[in-house]
Amino acid sequence: MTSQNFDVVVIGGGPGGYASALYGASAGLNVALVEKHKLGGTCLNVGCIPAKELLETAAVSRTVKHAGVFGVQAEHLGLDWSKTLERKQGIVNQLVGGVTGLLKGRKVTLFDGTATLGADHRTVSITGGKSDGDQITGDAIILAAGSVPRTMPGFPIDSRQIVTSDELLSIEELPESAVVIGGGAIGCEFASMMSDLGTKVSILEYAPKILPGCDIDAVKVVEKSFKKRGIDIRTSVAVKSQETTSEGVTLTFGDNDEKITADTVVLSIGRRPASETLGLENTQVKVDERGFIEVDQNCRTTVENVWAVGDIINTAQLAHVGFAEGMLAITDILGEQTTPVDYGKVPWCIYCYPEVAFAGHSEESAKEAGYDVVVSKHRFTGNGRAMIVGETDGLVKVIAEKKADGTGGTILGVHMAGPWVTEQIGQGYMAVNWEATVEEVAQFIQPHPTMSELYGETMLALTGRSLH
């Protein structure tokens, strides 16, 4: 048994947790981190990293299929799924090993097991794993237990017919047909990946459109591409029940009790906070009715020396937001001046094909917020770099506050859909968060030929003058 006191005890080794530990240790704090599964959390093990690796496999497959357009003769295209999974796991293992090495290199003490917080809000008891029976204390506690996939009553999860993201990312064989319940970011990524690799895919979404929260013009780009590739999209429908047989899974959905049958059903209806194992019912840490820990703008809980970060609080469930929250909590623990996360302006990246990326207001949300706006949109169709790589679907859209002369003022939002936009959104994110004006950003020179030229063109047009 171990009984030690630390400056900070972090519960959870995902992005929010390990960012807290690394940042705190780099500031000279004595940090302990407790993780019950694998370091890296959802993102590294069953989220961002493995999902994007499979999407990259899909991208390679698409490229080879269309190689003839470039004069490259590629024959006998096939998919060795076991090799794909092997590569995916290799990348995951390497990154998990890297995080482990960083933590050890900064003298973070690692504990293996399930942690519960004591009623004194300082004591952490560990059960299971290699650290079973250990009890440690912390002058500050950071809760970063993460999240798990949401499920539906009457939909028992297995490894083949009804799966969540956890199971799909390691499924032994891709199904011939699949229905994705949920057309949000994760659902669209999985639908895109499976379709590109030969699965017949349908999406059932409860909301009026797929990718809720995205600007409608970006959504239209994705919808058009999905439909062109044979992905069946049904929106404004609720799934009522399922019946599983050896032949497949039949879903009943919609007002008219329509039915659809597929080999595999993928539940992609979001993630819920994994707060139930923390023992918070015996503490003064307040948890809402959905399981999220309540925090203030500095990620402080209702208890003075306890913070919470990442998916366990009701903020954007993004790894990079978890990083920012972890650093914010440590900054607050150190008594330094903090800069709270502006959640309305964080960057979002969706890696389906075509990609989607944005920061700030959509046109709709800007108007709902009371802004008088002006909008500029330019499509990749005429972009030289997009034509060279053979990916011209998509657009860049900038939403700005409207000036008296009709030109753009302060930049409110930047939305992109198309090739490599997840790598291009950085400029838009900076502009929105620095509250830059259209005139200021339009003066920046964009290199040629690049995809980013379209961002420059879109911004320039809002000044009342343009080139192309």
N, C-alpha and C positions, 0 to 999 in steps of 0.2 A: 504493500500500500504506500501511496505517496500523499504527503500532506505539505503543500507549499503555498506561499503567498506570492502573487504576481501583481504587477502594476495594472495589467489588463488581462482578462480571460475572455477569449473569443469562443463562442459556441457555434460551430459550423465552418467548414473549410471550402465553401464555394467562393465565387468572386467577391461578394461582400465581406465574407469572413477572412479569406486569405489576404485581401487588400488591406483590411484593418490591421492584420498581424504584421504584414510586411512594412506598411507605412509607420505603424507604431514602433516597430523594432528599429527602423531606420532613424527614428527620432530619439532613440536611446531608451525606450521603455522595455521593461522585462515582461514579455508577452507569452501567454500560453494559448494554444489552440486545440480545441476538442472536435474531432470529426468521427462520426459513427460508421460511415461508409468509405468513400474514397475522396481524397483531396481533389479539389477542382470542382466539386459539386455537380449540379445539373449541367452547367455550361460545358465543362470539359468532357464529362463522361456520357451524358445522355441528352445533350442539348446542342448548343451552338456549334461546337467543333465537329462532332460526328455527323450532324445534319448537313453542314456545309461541305464536308468531304463527299457525302453521297450526292449532293447537288453538283459538285465538281465532276464526279463520275458521269452524271447526266449531261453536263456541258461538253465533256470530251466525246461522249457518244453522239451528241448533236453535231459537233464539229466534223467528226469522221463521216457521218451520214451525208453531209453537204460538202465533203472535200472535193468532189468532182467539179463544183462551181469554180474552184481555184485552180483547176487543172491537175489536181492530185488524185491519182487513181487508188482508191482504197476499196478492197474487196473483202468478202467473207467477214463482215462485221458481226461480232458476237459479244456476249457478256459473260464473264466469269465472276459470278456474284460472290463466290467464296474469296476470290482475290480482292474484290472491292472491300469486303468486310475485314479482311486481313490488313489491308492498307489503312482503312479507317481506324482500326484498333491500334495499329502501330503509331499513328499520329497522336491518338488519345494518350497512349502510354508514355510517349515521349514528352508530351506537354505536362502530364501529371507528374512525371519524374522531374521535370524542370521546376515546377512549383514546389515540390518537396525539397529539392536542392536549395532553392532560394530561401525557403523558410528555415532550413537547418543552417544555411550559411549566415543568416542573421540572428542565430541563436534563439529562435522561437522554439519553445518546448511543446512538443506534439503529444497529444493523448488520443488513444483509440478507444472509442466507446460512445454510449449515449449519455449526454449530459443533462442534468436537471438542476434548476436553480433553487436554492434554499430560501426559506422564509425571511432570512436575514438579508437577502439580496446581495450577498457577497460569496456565499459558499456554493460551490459547484460539485455535485456528486456524479461519479461516472460508473455506469454499469455496462457489462458486456465488453467484448473486445479485449485487447491486450491490457487495457488500463482498468479492468473491472475492479471495483472496490476503492479506487483512488478518490480522494477528496481534496480539492484545492480551493483557494480563496483568491479573490481579486479586488483591488481597490476600485476598479471599474470593470463592468461586464458589458460585452457587446453580443447581442443575440443575432445570429445570422444563420438560422436553421434552414432557410431556403423554402422550396416549394416542391409539390408533387403534382402529376397530371390529375385534372379533374376527371371523374368518371360519372356514369349515368346509372340510376337504378334499373335493374333488369338487363344490364349489359355486362355479364361476367367476363373479366379479362383473361385471355389465354395467350399463347405465344404465336397464334396463327390466324384465327378467325375474327376475334375481336381484340384489338390491340390499342394501346396508347403510344405516344412517341417513344417511351422506354423500350417497348417490345419491337416496334417497327424498325428502330435503328439497328437491331441485331437479328432481324427476321431471317430464318435460314434460306428462304427462297422467296423471291418477289412474286406476288399473286398475279394471275392473269387479269383479274378485275378487282377493283377496290372502290369503296364508297368512303369518302372523308366527311365526317360529321364536324362541321365547323370550317368556315372559310376565312378565318383570320390569317395572321402572318404564318403561323406554324402550319395550319392546314393547307394553305396555298403552296408553301414550300414543299410539303410532302406530295401534294397532288402533282406539282410540276415535275418533281424528281421521278416519281413512279411513271408518269405518262411518257417522259422522255426515254425511259428504259423499257417501254413496251407494255405497261399495264394499262388497261382500259379504266379510266377514272371518272367518277362522279363526285361532285361537291354538293352537300346539303347545308345551307346556311340559314339561320333563323332571322338574321337582320335583312334589311332590304337590298344590301349589296355585299359582295365579298370585300375583304380588307376594310372593315369598319374603322373609321378614324382617318383613313387616307383621303386625300383630295380626289374628287370624283373623276377628274381628267386622268390622273394616274391609274385609278381603278379601271377606267375604260380601256387603257392600253393593255393591262393584264387580261381583262375579260376577252378582248379581241384575240389575243394570242392564244389563250386557253381554248377558246372555242375553235379556232383554226386548227389546233392540234388534237381536237376531238374530246376535250375535257367537257363533260356535261355539268353545267352550273345551274343549280336550283336555289333561288333566294326566297326569303320570306316564308320559309317552311319550317315547321317543328317536327322533329322525329318523335314518334309516339311509342313504338315498340319494335322488337326484333324477334325473329324465330331462326334458330340455328339448326341446320341438319348437316349431314355429311356432304351435301351438294353445295352448301354455301350459307350465307346469312341473308335473310329477307327482312328488309326494313319497311315499316309502314310510316308514312309521313304526310304532312299537308292536310288541308281542310277536307279534301276528297278521299282521304285514306289511300293515296297512291302507294304502290309497292315497287321496290327495286331490290334485286338480288345480286350479290357479289361474293367473291371468294373471301375477301377480307374487309372488315369495317375498321376504320381508323378513327378513334375518338380524339378530336382535336378541339376541345371546348374550353381551353384555358388551363391554368394551374392554380392550385389552392395553397395557402401558406401551411407549412409543416410545423405548426406551433404546438401541436398536442403532446409532444414528447418532452417538452421543456419543464413540465411541472408548474406552470405559471398559475394554476388554480390555487396554489398555496402561497402566492405572492401578491403584492400590490400592483404588479404590472398589469395594465389594463389591455384586454383583448376584445375586439369588436365581435359582432355576431357571426362574421364570416371567418374568424380565426386570425385576422390581421392584428398585429400589435400596434397600438396607437402611439404615435410619436409627434414631436413638434418639428419645427423647421430645421433643427440641428440633430434630428434623429434621437432625441432624448425621449425615453418612455416616461410613464407617470411616476417612476421611482428615480430619485436623484442620481444614483451612480450606475444606472442601467440604460444602455443605448440599444437600438435595434436597427438593422440595415438589410438591404436586399429584398428578396421576394417575400420575406416574412412581414413586411410593412406594405401598406396599400399605395405603392408608387409604381411607376413603369417597371415591368419585370424584364429588365435588360441588364446584361452583364456589366456594361459600361456604367450604367446608373448605380449598380451595386458597388463598383470600384469607387465612384465619386462619393457615395454615402459612407463607405468605410473610411475614406480619408477625412471626410467631414466629421465623423464621430471622433476620430483620433485628434483632430485639430481642436475640437471642443474639449476633449479630455485634458489636453495640454494647456487649456486656458487661453488659447490664442484666438485671434479674431477669425470668425468663420464667414464663409460665403455660402449660404444655403443653395441647394440645387434648385434651379428654375425648371420645374418639370414640364412646363409648357413649351420649352425651347430645347429639349434634349434631342439628339439625333436618333432617328429610327432607320433601320436598314432591314429590308425584306429580300431574301435571296432566291426567290422564285425566278422563273424566266418568263418575261423580262423582270429585271430587278426593280425594286422601288426603294426610294430613300427620301427622307424629308426632315425638316426642322421648322418649328414655328407653326403659325396658323395656316390652315387650309383656307381657300376662298370663302367657304361656307362659315367656318368658325370665326373668321375675321369679321364678317358681316354680322354674325350673331353677337359678337362682342361690341358692336356699335361703331366699327370703323367704316369710313367711306374709302373704298379701295379701288385701285387700278391694277390690272393684271396683264402680264405679258407671257406668251407661250411660244416656244420655238420647238420644232420637231427635229429628230435626228436624221430625217430623210435626206436633208441636204448637207449633212455634216460629212466632210471628207474622210475622217478617221472611221466613222461608223460605216461608211460605204466600203472602205478598205477591208474591214473585218467582217463585213457582210451582216451587220446587225443594225438595221435602220428603224426598227420599231421603237417608238417612245418619244418623250418630250421633256423639256425643262419648263417649269412654270414658276414665276415669281409673283408674289402678292405683296403690294406695297400700299402705304397710306397715300391717298390721293391729294395732291396739292391743288391750289386754286386754279392753276393753269392747266390742270389735267394730267400733268406728268407725275411720276412716282416720287414719294418722299421716303420716309422711314420704311425699311424692309421688314415685313411682318412674317413672311413665310417663304420657304423655297421647297418645291416638290419636284421630284425627278422620277421618271420611269424609263427604263431602257438599259442599254449596255453599260456595265461597269459603274452604274450610278452610286453603288454603295461605296466606291472608292472616290467619288467626286463630290459627295455631299459636304465634305469638310469646309469648302469655301462658303457654302450656303449657311452652314451652322455658325461659322464665325461671323458672318454678316448679320444674321438674326440676333445673335447674342451680344454683339457689340453695338446693336441698335444703329447700324450703319444706314446711310441713305443710299438711294439708287445712284445719285450723282457721284458719290465717293467710290462706290464699287465699280461703276462703269469705267472709271479711269484706269483700272488695273489691266495690264496686258496679259492676254491668254496665249500660251504657246500654240504654234500651228505646225502640223495638223494634230489636234487632240480632240477628245470628246468634250473637254472642259470649255472649248470655244463656244459651245452652245449656251453655257451659263453666262458667259460674257455678252453674247449677242442678245440674250433674253433681257439682261440687265440694261444694256445700252438702249434697247428699244423703249424702255420706260422713261428715258430722258427726253423723248420726243424726236430723237434722231437715231438712225441705225445704219448699218452697212448692208448686210445681206437680207 
